[in-house]
Amino acid sequence: MARTNESDLRLNELFGSKAFRIPNYQRGYAWGERQWNDLWEDIWDIEVDNVTEEYRRHYTGTIALQEINRNSVPQEELWFVDEGDRFFDVVDGQQRLTTIVILLHELIKVYPITEERSALMKRYIYRKKESAETKLYLFSYKKEDKNRQFLLNKIFEDVSEILPNDHVNVYTNNLLLAKNWFKDKINALSDGEKKD
């Protein structure tokens, strides 16, 4: 498996045509309020360039990825590869990427239900194969991970994902705390701040 060698990517470039999977050897989600607050403050400190009127680049941290071989992609997700997209294991930066995805999901939810909101969900959260109703989540745990269904059901609010009886653990609790923390932060913003 080849490692990616891209650097200095913007968020939309990172997500471009990729789906991320957390390998089973990675520890569960462990970030807490200190790290969420640091990320939140970093985002608010990003300035708009007066000339280009785009947000200036900001170093958010390293995310190391390893491409997943087509033979290791679950059969029901091969259509994503067939469309020219790629799967990656998150080797390093899992905590950061998980947090960013939770934040993105909560931000997208405040958009009115429009084509723009659908486009944002498609770019950052999930895609659907045209001939199927099932969703392919762009960020998730591997299918055999016990926290996967919790992430999809409770964090991404996909009620079609059935939770196992033993779905609560320290890591799923941290995921839910992160979701609620960012939801509260976003709800406290003015309408103008939400648009920025």
VEXKEMI-100584 format. One line per 2 residues: their letters; for each residue y, z, x of C-alpha. Coordinates in pm, 1 decimal, always signed. Each point is the difference from the previous one (the first is absolute). Example, Ala and Ser with C-alpha at 12.3 -4.5 7.8 and 13.67 -1.06 7.14 Angstrom:
VEXKEMI-100584
AS) -450.0,+780.0,+1230.0  +344.0,-66.0,+137.0 .
This chain:
VEXKEMI-100584
MA) +0.0,+0.0,+0.0  +338.8,-96.0,+133.4 .
RT) +294.4,+236.5,+2.7  +332.4,-126.2,-125.5 .
NE) +266.9,-38.0,+261.9  +306.7,-31.1,-218.4 .
SD) +288.0,+233.5,+57.8  +339.6,+77.0,-144.3 .
LR) -85.0,-113.2,-351.7  +205.8,+62.7,-308.9 .
LN) -180.2,+163.9,-290.4  -28.5,-324.7,-197.3 .
EL) -142.7,-172.1,+310.3  -252.4,+277.0,+53.9 .
FG) -131.4,-38.8,-353.9  +30.8,-380.1,-10.9 .
SK) -358.2,-123.9,-32.5  -191.2,+313.2,+91.4 .
AF) -207.2,+266.7,-168.6  -50.9,+333.2,+172.4 .
RI) -307.0,+220.8,-9.7  -31.6,+352.6,+133.4 .
PN) -324.9,+23.2,+197.5  -236.9,+284.9,-75.8 .
YQ) +51.7,+154.0,+345.2  +368.1,+68.4,-76.5 .
RG) +88.6,+345.7,-120.9  +134.3,+28.3,-352.7 .
YA) +366.2,+8.3,-92.6  +160.1,+302.5,+166.3 .
WG) +377.0,-56.1,-3.8  +216.4,+256.4,-171.9 .
ER) +359.1,+64.0,-97.9  +136.2,+5.4,+356.0 .
QW) -131.5,-349.8,+74.4  +99.5,-134.4,-343.5 .
ND) +350.4,+132.4,+46.4  +24.3,-150.5,+351.0 .
LW) -101.5,-341.8,-135.9  +238.4,+31.4,-295.5 .
ED) +290.5,+92.2,+228.7  -86.2,-285.7,+238.4 .
IW) +16.6,-246.4,-288.2  +338.7,+131.3,-115.2 .
DI) +133.2,-29.8,+356.1  -70.0,-375.4,+18.2 .
EV) +331.5,-184.6,-6.1  +90.5,-341.5,-134.6 .
DN) +119.9,-249.1,+261.4  +358.6,-103.9,-85.1 .
VT) -58.0,-359.6,+114.7  -343.1,-84.1,-142.5 .
EE) +19.8,+246.9,-290.6  -365.5,+84.8,+66.6 .
YR) -138.7,+339.0,+85.2  -13.2,+54.3,+373.3 .
RH) -337.9,+35.9,+160.9  -127.2,+353.1,+28.7 .
YT) -298.0,+127.0,+198.5  -225.9,+177.5,-244.1 .
GT) -295.0,+50.0,+231.7  -309.2,-173.4,+125.3 .
IA) -267.3,-136.4,-227.3  -308.0,-132.7,+180.3 .
LQ) -225.7,-236.7,-192.5  -339.3,-154.9,+64.1 .
EI) -94.5,-309.6,-195.3  -310.4,+35.3,-215.5 .
NR) -255.8,-274.5,+48.4  -62.5,-212.7,-310.1 .
NS) -365.7,+111.1,+1.5  +113.4,+361.6,-47.0 .
VP) +223.3,-71.5,-299.9  -157.8,+102.1,-333.3 .
QE) -119.5,-303.4,-198.7  +237.9,+65.4,-291.3 .
EL) +298.9,-8.6,+238.2  -88.5,-320.2,+189.2 .
WF) +230.4,-206.7,-222.7  +292.3,+167.0,+178.9 .
VD) -128.1,-131.9,+333.8  -73.8,-339.9,-153.5 .
EG) +368.0,-24.1,-96.4  +96.2,+39.8,+367.5 .
DR) +70.9,+373.5,-0.9  -153.9,+255.9,+235.4 .
FF) -138.5,+353.7,-11.4  +77.7,+259.8,+263.9 .
DV) -127.3,+345.1,+83.9  +285.9,+239.9,+70.6 .
VD) -86.7,+136.7,+344.4  +318.9,+199.2,+52.0 .
GQ) +291.3,+81.0,-228.7  -209.0,+70.9,-308.4 .
QR) +209.1,+299.8,-104.4  +324.1,-196.3,+29.6 .
LT) -132.6,-308.2,-177.1  -149.4,+207.7,-282.4 .
TI) +333.9,+172.3,-50.0  +192.8,-327.3,+2.7 .
VI) -232.9,-149.4,-261.4  +34.9,+306.2,-224.4 .
LL) +379.1,-20.9,+34.0  -2.2,-374.5,-74.3 .
HE) -212.5,+52.7,-309.9  +237.3,+264.0,-133.1 .
LI) +304.9,-217.3,+76.2  -147.9,-305.2,-169.1 .
KV) -77.3,+204.6,-311.9  +371.9,+64.6,-61.8 .
YP) +66.5,-374.7,-28.9  +17.4,-134.1,-353.8 .
IT) -314.7,-190.8,-93.1  +104.6,-347.8,+113.2 .
EE) -129.9,-283.4,+215.4  +167.9,+165.6,+299.1 .
RS) -195.9,+320.2,-56.1  -323.0,-200.6,-32.6 .
AL) +80.3,-183.2,+323.0  +58.4,+329.6,+182.2 .
MK) -329.6,+141.6,-129.2  -176.3,-316.2,+114.2 .
RY) +159.9,+14.4,+343.3  -54.7,+369.6,+74.4 .
IY) -253.8,+158.6,-235.6  -264.9,-234.8,-142.2 .
RK) -97.3,-356.9,-72.2  -216.1,-147.0,-270.9 .
KE) -228.9,-295.8,+22.5  +108.2,-242.0,-271.3 .
SA) -346.6,-17.7,-154.2  -61.9,+377.7,+2.2 .
ET) +165.5,+312.4,-131.5  -97.8,+218.7,+293.8 .
KL) +269.0,+89.8,+247.9  -23.9,-22.5,+375.0 .
YL) +208.8,+281.9,+142.2  +185.2,-97.5,+314.9 .
FS) -27.4,+354.1,+131.2  -305.1,+210.8,-66.8 .
YK) -282.2,+198.6,+143.2  -331.1,-178.1,+51.6 .
KE) -216.7,-20.8,-311.9  -239.9,+269.2,+116.6 .
DK) +277.2,+253.5,+72.1  +5.1,+285.4,-252.1 .
NR) +384.0,-1.7,-12.0  +30.4,-368.5,-96.7 .
QF) -32.9,+45.0,-375.5  +252.8,+283.8,+3.6 .
LL) +253.1,-217.5,+184.1  -41.6,-282.6,-249.7 .
NK) -14.8,+216.1,-315.3  +251.1,+278.0,+68.7 .
IF) +237.4,-155.8,+253.5  +3.0,-365.9,-111.9 .
ED) -62.7,+102.8,-362.9  -291.7,-236.2,-56.0 .
VS) -186.2,+163.1,-289.4  -285.8,-249.0,+31.9 .
EI) -107.5,+191.1,+313.0  -226.8,+283.8,-108.1 .
LP) +32.8,+321.8,+198.1  -314.1,+174.0,+123.4 .
ND) -44.4,+367.5,-90.3  +70.2,+110.5,+357.8 .
HV) +324.3,-198.4,+38.3  +221.6,+295.2,+94.0 .
NV) +20.6,+100.5,+365.7  +274.8,+85.2,+246.9 .
YT) +67.4,-370.5,+71.4  +21.8,-110.4,-363.4 .
NN) +223.5,+298.0,-65.9  +229.7,-117.4,+282.9 .
LL) +11.5,-351.7,-147.5  +106.8,+136.7,-337.3 .
LA) +258.2,+230.7,+157.3  +147.8,-298.1,+187.5 .
KN) +15.5,-209.8,-318.3  +178.2,+276.6,-190.6 .
WF) +236.9,+75.3,+290.4  +115.9,-362.7,+24.1 .
KD) +12.6,-34.7,-377.8  +236.9,+299.7,-16.4 .
KI) +214.5,-137.7,+285.3  +27.9,-340.5,-168.6 .
NA) +74.8,+148.5,-342.6  +286.2,+198.5,+156.0 .
LS) +169.1,-320.2,+124.3  +281.4,-167.1,-190.4 .
DG) -66.4,-345.6,-145.9  +209.6,-153.8,+279.6 .
EK) -197.7,+180.3,+270.1  -328.1,-115.9,-153.9 .
KD) +115.0,-362.8,+19.2  +93.1,+31.0,+366.5 .
